Amino acid sequence: MGSLTNSEAVRAKCKLICNTCYVDTDVLNATLSDAGLNAEGTATPNDPKIVECAILIVKGWVETSRSENGISASIDKERLEQNILFWCNRAGLDASEFLGDMVVTVENGSDLW
């Protein structure tokens, strides 16, 4: 298998962090641009910028999913935090920068109708 683009690497990391997170192309491109990465550039394994982009996207996805029309994201917060910690450790990032403000997911969205 050949090398991945930065775009492909972020999409893959998002699914590794939260297997139900499928990234919108516009969000992906904006996040990569904000990090100073070319979407079509060749990804470096465990690049801290790639991991950071994926974590930011996943956190935004969890927040959006949990509040959109009262639909529950059914995210296991503890597992999500463990996954973020794991990938931060692999990339040499300080996980406390990402875990301090984790959102609480809605367990029963029907209560919001």
C-alpha positions in Angstrom: 0.0 0.0 0.0 1.3 3.5 -0.9 1.6 6.5 1.4 -1.4 8.4 2.5 -2.2 12.0 1.9 -2.7 14.3 4.9 -6.4 14.3 4.1 -6.6 10.5 4.1 -4.5 10.3 7.3 -6.8 12.7 9.2 -9.9 10.8 8.1 -8.3 7.5 9.2 -7.3 8.9 12.6 -10.8 10.3 13.1 -12.2 6.8 12.7 -9.5 5.3 15.0 -10.4 7.8 17.7 -14.2 7.5 17.3 -15.3 4.8 14.8 -18.6 6.6 14.0 -16.9 9.9 13.0 -16.9 10.3 9.2 -15.4 13.7 8.3 -17.1 16.2 6.0 -14.7 17.3 3.2 -15.1 21.0 3.9 -14.4 20.5 7.6 -11.4 18.4 6.8 -9.9 20.9 4.3 -10.5 23.8 6.7 -8.9 22.0 9.6 -5.9 21.0 7.6 -5.5 24.5 6.2 -5.7 26.0 9.7 -2.9 23.6 10.7 -0.8 24.7 7.7 -1.0 21.3 6.0 -1.7 20.7 2.3 -4.6 18.2 2.1 -2.9 16.4 -0.8 0.5 16.5 0.7 2.1 13.2 1.8 1.3 12.4 5.5 4.1 11.6 7.9 3.3 8.7 10.3 2.2 9.9 13.7 2.6 13.5 12.7 1.4 15.5 15.7 -0.4 18.0 13.4 -2.4 15.2 11.9 -3.4 13.8 15.3 -4.3 17.2 16.5 -6.5 17.9 13.5 -8.2 14.5 14.0 -8.9 15.2 17.7 -10.3 18.7 17.0 -12.6 17.3 14.3 -13.8 14.4 16.5 -14.5 16.8 19.4 -16.4 19.1 17.1 -18.3 16.2 15.6 -19.3 14.9 19.1 -20.6 18.3 20.1 -22.5 18.8 16.8 -23.9 15.2 16.8 -25.2 15.4 20.4 -27.1 18.6 19.9 -28.4 18.2 16.4 -32.2 17.8 16.6 -31.9 16.2 20.0 -30.2 13.1 18.5 -28.0 11.2 20.8 -24.5 10.5 19.6 -24.2 7.5 21.9 -20.6 8.1 22.4 -18.8 6.4 25.2 -17.0 9.4 26.8 -14.5 7.3 28.7 -13.5 5.3 25.7 -13.2 8.5 23.6 -10.9 10.0 26.2 -8.8 6.9 26.3 -8.5 6.9 22.5 -7.4 10.6 22.6 -4.9 9.9 25.3 -3.5 6.9 23.3 -3.0 8.9 20.1 -1.6 11.9 21.9 1.0 9.6 23.5 1.9 8.1 20.1 2.3 11.6 18.6 4.1 13.2 21.6 1.2 15.6 22.4 0.0 16.7 25.8 -3.4 15.1 26.1 -4.5 17.5 28.8 -4.8 20.2 26.1 -7.6 18.2 24.6 -9.3 16.4 27.4 -10.0 19.2 29.9 -13.2 20.4 28.1 -14.7 17.1 26.8 -18.4 17.4 26.3 -21.0 15.1 28.0 -23.1 13.2 25.5 -26.9 13.0 25.6 -28.1 9.5 26.5 -31.8 10.0 25.6 -32.4 12.6 22.9 -36.2 12.1 23.1 -36.1 14.1 26.4 -35.2 17.2 24.3 -38.3 17.2 22.1 
